[in-house]
Amino acid sequence: MTAEKGFFGDFGGSFVPENLQKALDKIEEAFETYKDDPEFVKEYKDVLKEYVGRDNPLTYAERLTKIYGGPKIYLKREDLNHTGAHKINNVIGQILLAKRMGTHRIIAETGAGQHGVATATACAMFGMDCTIYMGKLDTERQALNVFRMELLGAEVVAVSQGQGRLKDAVDVALGDLVENYANTFYLLGSAVGPHPYPSIVKYFQSVISEESKRQILEKEGKLPAAVFAVTGGGSNAIGSFAHYIEEEGVRLIGSEPEEAATMSKGTATELHGFKTLVLQDENGNPAPTYSIAAGLDYPGIGPEHSYLKESGRAEYYTVSKKEVMDAFKELSSTEGIIPALESAHAVALVKKMSPEFSSGESVIVTISGRGDKDVAHVHDLLQNDAVFQ
Ligand SMILES: *Cc1c(COP(=O)(O)O)cnc(C)c1O
């Protein structure tokens, strides 16, 4: 890693207009001040315990282990967090940071609505003003999540400029930040974006591997052979990997959809103000992606993942829709845990790679969220998509 600020090898950085850089500098300064402040860390951990319900368990999946016939499979249960996924870890952390900065107005972007709902939830609890930008098309498709956010007291702004999608919502949110950064905090939802966001999101999501490392040592007396996680923007994965990066014996393995294979097929370029691997079309524009899991529909990935891949420290592979659906059903019927479709990508990769491990080894797979939100969609896919017949 170079010493240059915000870079992971050749990736990351901050390529933004000067007025936006000012806002980012202010956030970076606050993060550097508080990340090692024992009082700040204690407040963060207290909220995670009392509101989110952490520590969540590291569950041994005994029946799934038998069926897959490879290593002992442990599930890191982010699905058991309040709001049902890992996103709340990061949201709580950034709101606490905003509070220390004296800010009472939070803005965020959301695509399918998961990050928006997590943000609106925590804003309600902390009594913060909350504005969520969402592409107009997305507000129509995810009407129920819009209602959830409104119920939680947030204002949802439907963005109709451009294509009315996530990218357009990000543009408008950044414009708001530039104009109002004296009293506004932009709460970014994944390990992406210009510096300092990838480092901030990693810091708050690292609680996943901080816990899992302690838990696996208690249960197995040794480190796992591998840690598996799904990568969309890369936040649950970087949090799942963080405390193992220095442990050379632990393989770090990311799973991604064939239809949004950023790591497997992407090339280095600049996207949304930072350098990373991006799926591009023949003209060098970000390629349209499609995933059965809404949370994975993004053509880029956090810069540290690009670096971990290029340096060989982490590995990334794709899984097919069919493999994901099989894993979704298998985890549900063998363990009584219905995973988010996103998380089912990680389970599918464990199955695919299990011949590479022995039964004396253990692996950890992060269940990034619960699947209640996906049940109707899966029902639909199983009935109407020829791939699954
Ligand atoms: C948003 C989401 C993801 C993908 O985001 P990352 O930043 O890659 O973690 C994965 N799983 C669930 C349940 C999500 O809600």
The ligand as an SDF file (V2000), in Angstrom:
LIG
                    3D

 15 15  0  0  0  0  0  0  0  0999 V2000
  -26.6960   -4.0320    0.4540 C   0  0  0  0  0  0  0  0  0  0  0  0
  -26.5250   -5.4540    0.7220 C   0  0  0  0  0  0  0  0  0  0  0  0
  -25.4310   -6.1810    0.2160 C   0  0  0  0  0  0  0  0  0  0  0  0
  -24.4010   -5.6030   -0.7130 C   0  0  0  0  0  0  0  0  0  0  0  0
  -23.6930   -4.5220   -0.2050 O   0  0  0  0  0  0  0  0  0  0  0  0
  -22.1710   -4.6280    0.2760 P   0  0  0  0  0  0  0  0  0  0  0  0
  -21.7790   -3.2120    0.4510 O   0  0  0  0  0  0  0  0  0  0  0  0
  -21.3990   -5.3070   -0.8030 O   0  0  0  0  0  0  0  0  0  0  0  0
  -22.1460   -5.3940    1.5360 O   0  0  0  0  0  0  0  0  0  0  0  0
  -25.2960   -7.5180    0.5640 C   0  0  0  0  0  0  0  0  0  0  0  0
  -26.2050   -8.1300    1.3530 N   0  0  0  0  0  0  0  0  0  0  0  0
  -27.2820   -7.4710    1.8510 C   0  0  0  0  0  0  0  0  0  0  0  0
  -28.2420   -8.2160    2.7180 C   0  0  0  0  0  0  0  0  0  0  0  0
  -27.4740   -6.1110    1.5520 C   0  0  0  0  0  0  0  0  0  0  0  0
  -28.5380   -5.4850    2.0580 O   0  0  0  0  0  0  0  0  0  0  0  0
  1  2  1  0
  2  3  1  0
  2 14  2  0
  3  4  1  0
  3 10  2  0
  4  5  1  0
  5  6  1  0
  6  7  2  0
  6  8  1  0
  6  9  1  0
 10 11  1  0
 11 12  2  0
 12 13  1  0
 12 14  1  0
 14 15  1  0
M  END
$$$$
